[in-house]
Amino acid sequence: MADIKKLTKDLKQKPYGGAWAIDDPKVILATQNFLDENAYYDIINNTNVNEYLDNYFQFVKSSHNKLDGLTKFKSLAFSLGTTNTFDVFTASHPTRRLVSFKGEYIYHSIMQRTIYGHTNSLSHPDQLQSNDCLIISCPFADTGAEHPHMNEILARCDQLKVPVLLDLAYINIAQDITVDLKHDCIEALTTSLSKVFPLGHVRVGMRMKKQNIDDGLDMTTASDWVNKLGIGIANSLIKEFDANYIFNKYKQKQTAMCNQLDVTPSKCVIFGIDHKDKYTEYNRGFETNRLCFSKHFEIGVS
């Protein structure tokens, strides 16, 4: 079995490693104000999961990206970040091979190794097989843009009837992303606020499907057995801040960092992409190297 260290390359401790939400001072202040102004039991008793889901769906819809077919995904469920959705998707396809593409979120490789004893990281759409199920991020985790083979991947999954879970975790810190959600193969979408606002430890996300199938996420949402404290915080921030607030505020700082380091601005505002192999220590298995600037954006200045 593969050594875990070979899968989880320790980049988080490096100056531009990992992927982090920006500690925006206005967001932090708004979060603290919400907690100061609302008693714990008031949050628990007054928080409505369906209101949160409706607001979050509109938040995603209002991003400056072209998500053609988004409105087809009308069945909304609460998810503990995106990870909760990944686990439910994998469990719902027990006879299929879980696959991902090189440079993807490492969690999928760890799950593959746990289930099969090895990873299933693909390099090209031609490697997809009819018995697969695929999790892929858009924006793609390694570049903050569409995967370079995204259209081919979805077309092949349609052809082979491979179910796809599309991870939109970075959609509200990105602009100019284009993805056709009308493909039959796309079974579900998932997203979270962990990279939009500094809420990674609060674990608030959303799963979107075309219909309610009464699985674990549908059941816990319908039963209101959800993270109400996290939902309360998240809902207050969604109402207060524009869907493109983070991107718009930090775009100039991203450009300045990219100029300073001689890398290319990603469509995701927290990343710079190295196409010249100047920063090979930040390679995550894909063709380019990803640098995250979140920790370097000025904190405490509104």
N, C-alpha and C positions, 0 to 999 in steps of 0.2 A: 504494500500500500504506500502511496506517495506520502512523503514527509510534509506535515502541515506547513512548515516554514517555506516550502517551495511554492505553496499556493498563496499564502498570505504574506506576500512581499512587504516588509515593514517600511512603508513610505510615509506614514502619518507623522513620524517624528522629524522628517526632513522639512526644510523651510517652505517648500511648495508642494509637499506631499498630501495625500488624502483628498477628501472632498468635504468642505465644511460650509455651513451657513455663515453669512456675514453677521457679526455682532453689531447690527445697526442700532445706534443709540436711541432713536425714536421708537423702534420696535421694542427694545428692552424696557424703555420707560413706560410704554403703553401696556406691556405685559405686567409690569410691577403695579401700575395703577389699577388694572383690573383686579389683581389679587388683593390689593389694599382696600378696594371699594366693595368687594363681594365676599361675604362669609362663605366658608366651605359648604355648609349645608344648603345655602341659597343657590350656589352654583349647581350642586348635585340635583336639587329639586326643581330648578327652573331651566335647566339645559335640555334642549330638544334636539335629538340626533337628526331628525328629518330636516329641521331648519338649517342645521350645520351642513348637511349633505347638499341641500338645494343651494345654499350660499357658496359652498366650495365648488360645485359644478359650474356655477356662473363665473366664479373666479378663474377657473381653468378656461372656460369658453371665452373670457374677456382678454386672455393673453394675446400678445401680438404675434400669433402663429396661425397657420392655416391647418386646422384639424377637420378636414372634410369628412362628414359623416358622424361627428361627435354626438349629435342629437339622437342617433339611433340607440345609444347606450343609456337607456332611461332608468334601468334598475340600479339604484345606488345603495351601497352598503358601507358601513364603517369598517375600517381596517387599522390595525396597529402598525402605522407606517405602511410601507409597501411590502415589507417582509412577510407579514401575516397573509397577504394575498398570494405571495409566491408559494408559501407552504400549502395553502388550500388548492391552488392550481396543480401543484405537483401531486398531491394526494388524490385529486380527482381524475388523474390519468395514470393509474398504477401499472398498467401494462405497456405504457409507452416509454420511450427513452427520452429523458429530459436532456435538452441540448441548449447551448448558448454559443455566442461568437467570441472569438479572442478579443480581449480588452474589456469584456463585460464585467459587471459587478461580481466580485469574487465569491459572493454568497452562493451563486448558482454552481460554481465549480466545487465548492465545499459540499453542497447537497449531492451533486453527482458522485463525488468520491464516497460520501456516506452511503449512498444507495448501491452503487455499482462497484466500488473499490477503485475507480479511476475517473478521470474527467472526460467530458464530451464537449470540448471547445472547438468549434468549427472555424474554418478560414474562408469558405466560399459557399454560396447557396447550393451549388451542385452536391455538396456533402449531406444535405438534408435527405432524410429517408422517410418513407411513408408511415413508419411506426413511431415517429418522433413527436414530441411536444416541445415548443420553443418559448423561451422567455427572452425578449429583446427590449432594450431601452431606446427611447426616442424622446429627447436627444440621447444619442448613444453615450454611454458612460465614459468612454475613453476619449471622446472628442468634443462633446457638447453640441454636436450637429447630428444630422441624419447619418445613419450608417451608410457608407459609400455604396453598398449593394442593397439598400433598403427596398427599393421597388422590386428587384429580382427576388429577394428573400420572400416577400409577401406573395408575389406571383407564384413562386414554386410551392409555398405552403398551401395556397389555394388549389394548385394542381394536385398535390399529394394528400390534401385534406389533413394537413398538420395543424392542430390547434395552437394558437398563439396568444400569449399574454404580453401585452404591450405596456412597458413601464414608462410612465410620463413623469417621473420624480423631479426632473429638472425643468419642466415645461414653463413654470412661472418665474424662472430666472433666465429665460431664453427668449429670443425673438427671431422671426423669419424661418422657423421650422415648418416644413411642409410634409404632411403625412396623410395618405388616403386611408381613412378608417372604414371605408365601405367594403374592404376585402372580407369575403366570407370566413376566411381562416381566423380572423381576429375574434377570439372568444371573449376577451375581457381587457379592460384598461385598468391601470392602477396608478395612483400618485400619492404624494404625501407632502407635508409642509416642513419636513426636516431640513431641507436645503433652502427653502424660501425664507423662513424665519428661524431664529435659533431655538427650535422646538424639538430637536432630535431626541432628547430624553423624555419628551412628553408623549411621543408615539401617536400621532394623529394622521390618518390617511383616509383614502376612499378607494373603493373598488367599483367599477362601472361595467355593467353587463347589459345585453340587449333584452334579457328577460330574467325575472326572479326564478331561480331554480331551487330555492329553499335549501341551500347548502349551509355550512357553518356560519359564514359571514352574513347571509340573509337572515338566518335564525337569530343570531345575537343582536343584529340591528333591529329586527322586528320586536324582539323581546326587551329592547332598551338596555341590554346587558353590555354596556359600552363604557369607554373611558370618559366619563362626563366632565371630570375636571379638565382634562386635556381638550375636550371638545369646546368647553366654555372659553378657555383661553384662545383657542384657534379661531372660534367664531367671532370673538371680539376683534381680533387682528384682521380677519378677512373683511369685516365691516369698515374698519378704520383706514386700511391701506389699499391703494389701488392695486389691481392684479399685476401691473408692470412697475410697481414702485421700486423694487430692488434693482431691476435692470436699468431703469431710467436714471436712478441716482448714482449708480456705480459704473456706468458705461465709460465715462471719461477716465476714470481711475484704471479701469481694465486696459484701455488703450495706452495709457501712460506706462503701465507696468510692462505691457507687451513691447512697446518701443524700447524701454530700458533693457529688457532681457533678450531682445531680438527674436521674439516668437510671434505667432499669428493669433489675433483675437478669436476666441471661440464664439459660437452663437450663444453659449452660456456665459453670462457675465463674470462668473468666478474663475474661468479657465483661460489659460493661454496654451497654444498647441505648438510644440517644437517639431518642425518638419526637417530640420537640418542636423539632427542628432547631436546637438550641443549639450543636451541634458538627458543623456541615456539612462542616468540613475532613476529617472522618473518613468521609464518605460513599464507598461502594464501588460505587455504581450501583444500589442497592436503595432501598426506601422509607424506611429508617431508617439511622442512623449507628452504627457499631460501635466501641466503645472497649475496648481490651485492658489489663487491670490487672496482668498478670504481673510486669512490671518494678517495680511499686510495692508488691507484697507484701513484707513484711519479710524480708530475707535474713539468715541467720545465727542466727535464733531458732527453736528446735525446738519 
